[in-house]
Amino acid sequence: MENTQTEVKGLATWRKLAYGLGNAGNCFIWVAISSFILIYCTNIIGIGAGLVGTLLMVAKVFDGITDIFMGRIIDLTKSRLGKARFWYFVSCLPLGICMYLIFNVPGRFSSSAKYTYVFIIYLLISAVFYTMNTVAYSTLVALVTKSQKDQTTMSSASMVCGMVGSILISSITPGLVESLGGGQQGWHYVSLIYSVIGVLILLIPFFTLKELPEEEFVEQSQKSEVKLTFIQTIAELLKNKYFIIILLLYLVGYANTGLTQTIGVYYATYILGNPSLLGILGLCGMIPMLVGMPFAVKFVGKKGMRKACILGNVVSLAGCVIALLGQFAGFGVILAGLIIKGVGMLPGSATYLPFVVKADEYNYLKTGHRITGSMFSCSSVGIKIGTGLGTALCGWLLEWSRFDGTAAVQSGMANSVIIAIYLVAPIITTAITILLYYKMDVDARIEKMRTIKIAD
């Protein structure tokens, strides 16, 4: 085990940045799929948005189930590569292969065969390999360092790299597809390029991080403890109110992500009249992340995670309202609103994973059990079911509005639905997020439990 990971000062900076790069690699696969799979289906292979959205949502139901199992599997894993690191490595190559396959639906297939093909490949990605990858990736935060400062920085690096990767994919993909031949030919080459690059970047955290010895996470009183069964583990998770709150935070946050990522290309294409503007819209969220994340970490340290997140989301809510007003006041106002929204998202971006660590610590103090892998599965459940729900809602609403992927100009109803999804939905999800953070008093609860324990 390398010394940089066991010293009090924590992980070397370059290792924390290397962890963050894993999320950038993820963007070449998952963000590309979640952002463009619906428009690929409606505009390239000619199948309906409503049914596609339904199939993707069904896949997410299976996905949520496998997440919990994956967390349990990580908890029980013993290998020379570690618990989470082993499964992270195993998942990388299959993710790249599936990324290529889902954007290469055979043109000779009938409509029903195309639906089936998309469903099966999407199910393999989300319910098997992406589950394996993201649960393991999230769990690594708790297994490679015990420093909350390091965990916050790693979470921040992950969010920044993910944001940069997301904006890059959003910005270049439409133009890249066209430059490589357009239509199915363009998607063939783009999916191949993204698959290779994505896998290579995903492997960076595997080769740069090592898990701490398991003994460092087990106190003397816990060493003789009987291992929990799967049912007992699930019961503990469901009794942990902070697990439930974090799960809801992920569901709401990533439902919003699924909505805006999926509808973003429609908004740029049919409302703004230029699909290339998708990158500029996304850039408004990336700039605050790149400039403000170091300040966000200090802000979180000064105010505490819960208070910082509440204040941040109030700012984000104001940005959402300004962006909506920009639909009537002009494109510049929209961009200003999105930038303000991005600023408000900073504290939440820096504390997603540290909050999970806190929930696991609360569970240990309450029950004497460590179920770290299962606890971190909540992040993957929320990300994928939330994103899937957002994508499905887009499909259902586009179908309801009678969106026509073959038409250059859409109906007034379709345009109104696109605007509502992109600009109104974030107001609702941000308001819900503020209420959830208000209930997230895990730091105070842990401190109280430790005080009682010392007194006893």
Secondary structure per residue as TSV (DSSP state, phi and psi in degrees):
chain	resnum	aa	ss	phi	psi
A	1	M	-	360.0	134.1
A	2	E	-	-78.2	142.4
A	3	N	G	-61.4	-31.8
A	4	T	G	-61.6	-15.7
A	5	Q	G	-99.7	-8.0
A	6	T	T	-114.3	-10.5
A	7	E	S	-71.3	158.3
A	8	V	T	-59.9	-35.1
A	9	K	T	-67.3	-13.1
A	10	G	-	88.0	-159.2
A	11	L	S	-71.4	147.7
A	12	A	-	-65.2	148.9
A	13	T	H	-57.4	-40.8
A	14	W	H	-65.8	-28.0
A	15	R	H	-71.3	-38.5
A	16	K	H	-66.2	-37.7
A	17	L	H	-67.7	-37.0
A	18	A	H	-62.7	-38.3
A	19	Y	H	-60.9	-45.3
A	20	G	H	-60.1	-35.2
A	21	L	H	-61.3	-26.7
A	22	G	H	-56.8	-35.8
A	23	N	H	-71.8	-29.8
A	24	A	H	-65.6	-40.9
A	25	G	H	-62.4	-36.8
A	26	N	H	-59.0	-34.9
A	27	C	I	-62.5	-35.9
A	28	F	I	-66.5	-16.3
A	29	I	I	-111.2	-65.9
A	30	W	I	-73.9	-44.3
A	31	V	I	-63.9	-39.7
A	32	A	H	-61.0	-41.2
A	33	I	H	-67.5	-51.4
A	34	S	H	-66.2	-30.1
A	35	S	H	-81.1	-32.8
A	36	F	H	-122.3	-4.0
A	37	I	H	-65.4	-37.4
A	38	L	H	-69.0	-46.1
A	39	I	H	-70.8	-27.9
A	40	Y	H	-63.8	-42.9
A	41	C	H	-69.2	-41.7
A	42	T	H	-78.7	-37.4
A	43	N	H	-102.8	-18.4
A	44	I	T	-107.6	-50.8
A	45	I	S	-101.6	-1.5
A	46	G	-	70.2	41.1
A	47	I	-	-117.9	157.8
A	48	G	-	-71.8	142.5
A	49	A	H	-65.0	-39.1
A	50	G	H	-63.5	-49.1
A	51	L	H	-69.6	-37.8
A	52	V	H	-60.9	-46.0
A	53	G	H	-59.2	-39.6
A	54	T	H	-64.6	-45.3
A	55	L	H	-62.2	-41.0
A	56	L	H	-65.2	-36.5
A	57	M	H	-68.7	-39.5
A	58	V	H	-60.6	-41.9
A	59	A	H	-59.7	-36.0
A	60	K	H	-69.7	-27.1
A	61	V	H	-63.9	-47.3
A	62	F	H	-61.8	-37.8
A	63	D	H	-59.5	-45.3
A	64	G	H	-61.5	-37.0
A	65	I	H	-65.4	-45.7
A	66	T	H	-67.6	-27.0
A	67	D	H	-59.4	-46.2
A	68	I	H	-63.2	-41.9
A	69	F	H	-63.0	-39.0
A	70	M	H	-65.6	-40.1
A	71	G	H	-60.4	-41.0
A	72	R	H	-66.2	-40.6
A	73	I	H	-61.3	-42.2
A	74	I	H	-62.7	-42.2
A	75	D	H	-58.6	-34.2
A	76	L	H	-92.7	-8.5
A	77	T	-	-73.6	137.0
A	78	K	-	-133.6	115.1
A	79	S	-	-151.3	164.2
A	80	R	T	-69.4	-16.6
A	81	L	T	-88.4	-5.7
A	82	G	-	101.2	-177.5
A	83	K	S	-79.7	-63.4
A	84	A	H	-80.8	-36.0
A	85	R	H	-61.1	-36.3
A	86	F	H	-59.4	-50.1
A	87	W	H	-71.9	-30.9
A	88	Y	H	-60.5	-45.8
A	89	F	H	-63.8	-44.4
A	90	V	H	-60.5	-31.0
A	91	S	H	-84.7	-18.3
A	92	C	H	-63.8	-53.2
A	93	L	H	-64.3	-46.2
A	94	P	H	-58.6	-33.2
A	95	L	H	-61.8	-43.4
A	96	G	H	-63.6	-41.7
A	97	I	H	-62.9	-46.0
A	98	C	H	-66.2	-34.3
A	99	M	H	-58.6	-43.8
A	100	Y	H	-65.0	-43.6
A	101	L	H	-65.8	-37.7
A	102	I	H	-71.2	-23.4
A	103	F	T	-100.1	19.1
A	104	N	-	-133.5	54.9
A	105	V	-	-68.8	123.9
A	106	P	-	-57.2	128.3
A	107	G	T	-66.5	-23.8
A	108	R	T	-76.6	-10.2
A	109	F	S	-67.8	148.6
A	110	S	-	-72.5	169.3
A	111	S	H	-58.6	-44.1
A	112	S	H	-65.5	-36.0
A	113	A	H	-68.3	-35.7
A	114	K	H	-65.3	-43.9
A	115	Y	H	-57.7	-45.8
A	116	T	H	-63.5	-44.8
A	117	Y	H	-59.5	-49.7
A	118	V	H	-61.1	-42.6
A	119	F	H	-62.7	-46.3
A	120	I	H	-65.5	-47.2
A	121	I	H	-66.0	-41.6
A	122	Y	H	-63.0	-38.7
A	123	L	H	-64.8	-41.9
A	124	L	I	-61.7	-43.1
A	125	I	I	-64.4	-58.4
A	126	S	I	-74.8	-43.4
A	127	A	I	-85.9	-16.2
A	128	V	I	-117.2	-73.5
A	129	F	I	-77.9	-37.9
A	130	Y	H	-71.1	-36.0
A	131	T	H	-57.7	-51.4
A	132	M	H	-56.0	-44.5
A	133	N	H	-71.4	-49.1
A	134	T	H	-75.2	-36.2
A	135	V	H	-64.3	-43.4
A	136	A	H	-65.2	-42.8
A	137	Y	H	-61.3	-46.5
A	138	S	H	-64.1	-41.6
A	139	T	H	-65.5	-29.3
A	140	L	H	-55.9	-32.5
A	141	V	H	-56.4	-39.3
A	142	A	H	-84.2	-16.5
A	143	L	H	-103.3	-15.3
A	144	V	H	-100.4	-12.9
A	145	T	-	-156.5	150.2
A	146	K	-	-105.6	3.5
A	147	S	-	-84.6	122.8
A	148	Q	H	-64.0	-34.3
A	149	K	H	-62.7	-44.9
A	150	D	H	-62.4	-42.2
A	151	Q	H	-63.2	-40.3
A	152	T	H	-65.0	-42.6
A	153	T	H	-65.5	-41.2
A	154	M	H	-63.1	-42.3
A	155	S	H	-62.7	-40.9
A	156	S	H	-65.4	-44.1
A	157	A	H	-61.5	-39.7
A	158	S	H	-63.2	-44.4
A	159	M	H	-66.5	-41.8
A	160	V	H	-65.1	-47.4
A	161	C	H	-63.3	-38.3
A	162	G	H	-64.6	-39.9
A	163	M	H	-65.8	-45.7
A	164	V	H	-60.8	-45.8
A	165	G	H	-62.2	-40.3
A	166	S	H	-64.0	-44.4
A	167	I	H	-66.2	-40.2
A	168	L	H	-59.5	-47.8
A	169	I	H	-63.5	-44.2
A	170	S	H	-63.7	-36.8
A	171	S	H	-74.2	-44.7
A	172	I	H	-94.8	-20.0
A	173	T	H	-62.7	-50.8
A	174	P	H	-56.8	-46.2
A	175	G	H	-67.7	-36.8
A	176	L	H	-66.1	-41.2
A	177	V	H	-59.1	-45.5
A	178	E	H	-66.8	-40.8
A	179	S	H	-68.3	-22.7
A	180	L	T	-97.3	17.8
A	181	G	T	119.2	-14.1
A	182	G	S	69.5	168.7
A	183	G	H	57.0	-147.3
A	184	Q	H	-65.4	-35.5
A	185	Q	H	-61.4	-45.1
A	186	G	H	-60.4	-43.5
A	187	W	H	-68.1	-30.2
A	188	H	H	-59.6	-49.9
A	189	Y	H	-72.7	-39.6
A	190	V	H	-63.3	-44.8
A	191	S	H	-64.6	-35.0
A	192	L	H	-66.6	-45.9
A	193	I	H	-62.1	-48.1
A	194	Y	H	-63.1	-37.2
A	195	S	H	-62.5	-47.1
A	196	V	H	-66.1	-49.3
A	197	I	H	-62.5	-43.0
A	198	G	H	-59.3	-46.3
A	199	V	H	-64.3	-43.3
A	200	L	H	-61.0	-42.6
A	201	I	H	-72.5	-36.9
A	202	L	H	-58.7	-31.3
A	203	L	H	-76.4	-12.4
A	204	I	H	-58.5	-49.2
A	205	P	H	-60.1	-34.3
A	206	F	H	-62.0	-42.1
A	207	F	H	-84.8	-8.5
A	208	T	H	-114.9	-11.1
A	209	L	-	-120.1	146.0
A	210	K	-	-127.1	141.8
A	211	E	-	-76.0	146.1
A	212	L	-	-67.5	155.0
A	213	P	-	-57.1	140.3
A	214	E	G	-58.2	-29.5
A	215	E	G	-62.5	-25.0
A	216	E	G	-70.4	-16.0
A	217	F	G	-104.0	1.7
A	218	V	-	-118.6	116.8
A	219	E	-	-79.0	162.2
A	220	Q	G	-55.2	-40.1
A	221	S	G	-69.3	-14.1
A	222	Q	G	-99.4	-12.4
A	223	K	T	-65.6	-29.8
A	224	S	T	-95.8	9.1
A	225	E	-	-68.0	140.7
A	226	V	-	-74.8	135.2
A	227	K	-	-65.5	141.4
A	228	L	-	-73.7	146.5
A	229	T	-	-77.0	169.7
A	230	F	H	-60.4	-44.6
A	231	I	H	-62.7	-41.5
A	232	Q	H	-64.6	-38.0
A	233	T	H	-63.7	-45.7
A	234	I	H	-62.4	-40.5
A	235	A	H	-62.0	-40.8
A	236	E	H	-65.3	-40.5
A	237	L	H	-60.6	-44.8
A	238	L	H	-71.8	-20.3
A	239	K	H	-87.5	-11.0
A	240	N	-	-89.4	106.1
A	241	K	H	-64.4	-27.1
A	242	Y	H	-75.1	-30.9
A	243	F	H	-61.7	-44.2
A	244	I	H	-64.2	-43.1
A	245	I	H	-63.6	-44.6
A	246	I	H	-63.1	-41.8
A	247	L	H	-58.5	-44.0
A	248	L	H	-66.6	-37.8
A	249	L	H	-60.2	-44.1
A	250	Y	H	-66.0	-43.5
A	251	L	H	-60.2	-48.3
A	252	V	H	-68.2	-46.2
A	253	G	H	-63.1	-42.8
A	254	Y	H	-85.4	-17.5
A	255	A	H	-65.1	-41.0
A	256	N	H	-63.3	-41.6
A	257	T	H	-62.3	-44.3
A	258	G	H	-61.4	-41.0
A	259	L	H	-63.6	-51.6
A	260	T	H	-72.5	-37.6
A	261	Q	H	-65.5	-43.5
A	262	T	H	-71.3	-43.6
A	263	I	H	-82.9	-14.4
A	264	G	H	-55.9	-44.6
A	265	V	H	-68.3	-32.5
A	266	Y	H	-67.5	-42.3
A	267	Y	I	-62.6	-45.9
A	268	A	I	-65.9	-37.7
A	269	T	I	-75.8	-48.9
A	270	Y	I	-99.5	-24.8
A	271	I	I	-95.9	-46.4
A	272	L	S	-89.1	-16.9
A	273	G	S	79.8	12.7
A	274	N	-	-153.3	105.5
A	275	P	T	-60.7	-24.3
A	276	S	T	-67.3	-19.9
A	277	L	H	-69.5	-11.0
A	278	L	H	-57.4	-38.9
A	279	G	H	-65.2	-39.7
A	280	I	H	-65.7	-41.7
A	281	L	H	-60.0	-44.7
A	282	G	H	-68.0	-32.7
A	283	L	H	-60.3	-29.6
A	284	C	H	-64.8	-27.0
A	285	G	H	-86.1	-27.3
A	286	M	H	-77.0	-38.4
A	287	I	H	-57.2	-48.6
A	288	P	H	-60.2	-36.3
A	289	M	H	-63.5	-47.2
A	290	L	H	-67.1	-42.0
A	291	V	H	-82.8	-38.6
A	292	G	H	-98.2	-11.0
A	293	M	H	-60.1	-41.8
A	294	P	H	-59.5	-37.9
A	295	F	H	-70.9	-32.4
A	296	A	H	-65.0	-40.2
A	297	V	H	-61.1	-42.4
A	298	K	H	-67.2	-38.7
A	299	F	H	-63.3	-42.5
A	300	V	H	-63.9	-41.3
A	301	G	H	-64.1	-33.4
A	302	K	H	-79.9	-44.1
A	303	K	H	-91.6	-19.6
A	304	G	-	92.2	151.5
A	305	M	H	-61.9	-47.7
A	306	R	H	-63.5	-51.8
A	307	K	H	-64.3	-40.3
A	308	A	H	-62.0	-39.7
A	309	C	H	-69.9	-37.8
A	310	I	H	-63.7	-49.0
A	311	L	H	-62.4	-41.6
A	312	G	H	-60.9	-42.8
A	313	N	H	-72.5	-26.2
A	314	V	H	-63.9	-43.3
A	315	V	H	-63.0	-42.7
A	316	S	H	-61.8	-40.0
A	317	L	H	-61.7	-41.4
A	318	A	H	-62.1	-39.5
A	319	G	H	-64.2	-38.8
A	320	C	H	-62.0	-42.1
A	321	V	H	-64.9	-42.6
A	322	I	H	-62.3	-41.6
A	323	A	H	-61.9	-39.8
A	324	L	H	-63.7	-43.0
A	325	L	H	-62.7	-29.1
A	326	G	H	-64.3	-20.9
A	327	Q	H	-62.6	-25.5
A	328	F	H	-104.0	-27.0
A	329	A	H	-95.4	-17.9
A	330	G	-	133.6	158.7
A	331	F	H	-61.0	-36.3
A	332	G	H	-61.8	-36.3
A	333	V	H	-68.7	-38.1
A	334	I	H	-57.9	-48.3
A	335	L	H	-62.0	-41.3
A	336	A	H	-61.9	-42.8
A	337	G	H	-63.0	-40.7
A	338	L	H	-67.1	-35.1
A	339	I	H	-65.3	-45.7
A	340	I	H	-62.2	-41.8
A	341	K	H	-57.6	-43.4
A	342	G	H	-63.7	-38.9
A	343	V	H	-59.9	-44.2
A	344	G	H	-66.9	-22.7
A	345	M	T	-81.2	-10.4
A	346	L	H	-57.5	-51.5
A	347	P	H	-59.7	-40.6
A	348	G	H	-64.3	-38.9
A	349	S	H	-63.4	-33.7
A	350	A	H	-81.3	-13.5
A	351	T	H	-121.3	1.5
A	352	Y	H	-52.9	-57.0
A	353	L	H	-73.4	-41.8
A	354	P	H	-58.0	-32.0
A	355	F	H	-64.5	-35.7
A	356	V	H	-66.1	-41.2
A	357	V	H	-58.7	-42.2
A	358	K	H	-64.3	-40.6
A	359	A	H	-63.8	-36.2
A	360	D	H	-68.1	-39.2
A	361	E	H	-65.2	-41.2
A	362	Y	H	-59.2	-42.9
A	363	N	H	-62.2	-39.7
A	364	Y	H	-65.6	-44.9
A	365	L	H	-65.5	-31.1
A	366	K	H	-80.6	-39.4
A	367	T	H	-118.0	-17.7
A	368	G	S	83.4	9.0
A	369	H	-	-114.5	138.4
A	370	R	-	-102.1	121.8
A	371	I	-	-130.9	54.6
A	372	T	H	-59.3	-48.8
A	373	G	H	-60.9	-44.0
A	374	S	H	-66.1	-36.8
A	375	M	H	-64.2	-42.2
A	376	F	H	-72.5	-15.4
A	377	S	H	-63.1	-22.5
A	378	C	H	-60.8	-34.8
A	379	S	H	-65.4	-41.4
A	380	S	H	-70.4	-40.0
A	381	V	H	-57.3	-49.5
A	382	G	H	-66.1	-41.1
A	383	I	H	-61.1	-48.9
A	384	K	H	-81.5	-42.0
A	385	I	H	-69.0	-39.2
A	386	G	H	-62.4	-48.3
A	387	T	H	-63.0	-41.3
A	388	G	H	-64.3	-39.5
A	389	L	H	-63.8	-42.5
A	390	G	H	-61.9	-44.4
A	391	T	H	-62.9	-43.2
A	392	A	H	-63.2	-43.1
A	393	L	H	-59.7	-39.6
A	394	C	H	-60.4	-46.3
A	395	G	H	-61.7	-45.7
A	396	W	H	-64.0	-44.9
A	397	L	H	-69.2	-37.0
A	398	L	H	-65.4	-40.0
A	399	E	H	-64.4	-42.5
A	400	W	H	-63.0	-35.8
A	401	S	T	-81.6	-0.1
A	402	R	T	63.4	40.6
A	403	F	-	-61.1	138.8
A	404	D	-	-122.5	108.3
A	405	G	T	-65.9	-16.9
A	406	T	T	-90.3	-7.9
A	407	A	-	-93.3	138.0
A	408	A	S	-74.0	-30.6
A	409	V	S	-122.5	133.7
A	410	Q	-	-97.5	164.4
A	411	S	-	-70.0	163.9
A	412	G	H	-60.4	-37.7
A	413	M	H	-63.9	-46.0
A	414	A	H	-61.8	-43.1
A	415	N	H	-64.1	-39.5
A	416	S	H	-64.2	-40.0
A	417	V	H	-65.6	-41.7
A	418	I	H	-61.2	-44.2
A	419	I	H	-63.2	-43.4
A	420	A	I	-63.1	-42.6
A	421	I	I	-64.3	-42.6
A	422	Y	I	-77.4	-34.2
A	423	L	I	-113.3	-27.0
A	424	V	I	-92.3	-42.2
A	425	A	H	-54.4	-41.4
A	426	P	H	-60.9	-28.7
A	427	I	H	-64.1	-43.4
A	428	I	H	-66.8	-47.7
A	429	T	H	-67.1	-34.5
A	430	T	H	-69.0	-39.0
A	431	A	H	-62.1	-41.9
A	432	I	H	-64.2	-39.3
A	433	T	H	-61.4	-39.7
A	434	I	H	-59.9	-43.6
A	435	L	H	-63.4	-38.8
A	436	L	H	-67.4	-42.2
A	437	Y	H	-65.7	-30.0
A	438	Y	H	-60.0	-32.3
A	439	K	T	-86.1	-7.1
A	440	M	-	-88.7	68.0
A	441	D	-	-96.8	39.7
A	442	V	H	-65.7	-36.6
A	443	D	H	-60.1	-48.0
A	444	A	H	-63.9	-37.9
A	445	R	H	-67.2	-41.2
A	446	I	H	-63.4	-44.7
A	447	E	H	-60.0	-41.6
A	448	K	H	-65.2	-41.5
A	449	M	H	-66.2	-37.9
A	450	R	H	-67.9	-37.8
A	451	T	H	-63.3	-42.7
A	452	I	H	-63.7	-40.5
A	453	K	H	-64.5	-40.9
A	454	I	H	-66.9	-39.4
A	455	A	H	-63.8	-36.7
A	456	D	-	-69.9	360.0
